[in-house]
Amino acid sequence: MTKQNQSSNKKELVPEKRQELLAILKARFEKNMNRHIGLGWAQVHAKLEANPGACFRNATFLL
């Protein structure tokens, strides 16, 4: 597979759905802070922004 084909195979959400998903994830994160001791939303959000494919994987069951 060529480099161009690899990049076209990456799945990402459209911006509107991505923002909707991030809002859902943030609300769930804040609701369950007891599960995330020592971790803040800013850290999680930064990782999701750095890896757009992670949002797509989460979206399959949240949206």
C-alpha positions as CSV (number, residue, x, y, z in Angstrom):
1,M,0.0,0.0,0.0
2,T,1.4,3.4,-0.9
3,K,1.7,6.3,1.5
4,Q,-1.1,8.1,-0.3
5,N,-3.5,5.1,0.0
6,Q,-2.7,4.8,3.7
7,S,-3.6,8.4,4.4
8,S,-6.9,8.1,2.4
9,N,-7.9,5.0,4.5
10,K,-7.8,6.9,7.8
11,K,-11.3,7.5,9.1
12,E,-12.1,10.8,10.7
13,L,-15.3,12.5,11.7
14,V,-16.7,15.7,10.1
15,P,-16.0,18.7,12.3
16,E,-19.6,19.0,13.6
17,K,-19.8,15.3,14.6
18,R,-16.3,15.6,16.1
19,Q,-17.3,18.5,18.3
20,E,-20.5,16.7,19.4
21,L,-18.5,13.6,20.3
22,L,-15.9,15.7,22.3
23,A,-18.8,17.3,24.2
24,I,-20.2,13.8,25.1
25,L,-16.8,12.5,26.1
26,K,-16.1,15.5,28.2
27,A,-19.5,15.2,30.0
28,R,-18.9,11.5,30.7
29,F,-15.3,12.1,31.9
30,E,-16.5,14.8,34.3
31,K,-19.4,12.7,35.6
32,N,-16.9,9.9,36.4
33,M,-14.0,11.8,37.8
34,N,-13.6,9.2,40.5
35,R,-12.3,6.8,37.8
36,H,-9.7,9.3,36.5
37,I,-7.7,10.2,39.6
38,G,-4.7,12.3,38.6
39,L,-6.0,12.8,35.1
40,G,-7.6,16.0,33.8
41,W,-9.9,16.6,30.8
42,A,-7.2,18.8,29.2
43,Q,-4.8,15.8,29.0
44,V,-7.5,13.5,27.5
45,H,-8.6,16.2,25.1
46,A,-5.0,16.8,23.9
47,K,-4.5,13.1,23.2
48,L,-7.8,13.0,21.2
49,E,-6.8,16.1,19.2
50,A,-3.4,14.5,18.5
51,N,-5.1,11.3,17.3
52,P,-8.3,12.0,15.3
53,G,-8.8,8.3,14.6
54,A,-9.4,7.7,18.3
55,C,-12.5,9.9,18.1
56,F,-13.7,7.9,15.1
57,R,-13.4,4.7,17.0
58,N,-15.3,6.1,20.0
59,A,-18.0,7.6,17.7
60,T,-19.1,4.2,16.5
61,F,-21.0,3.6,19.8
62,L,-21.6,7.1,21.1
63,L,-23.2,8.9,18.2
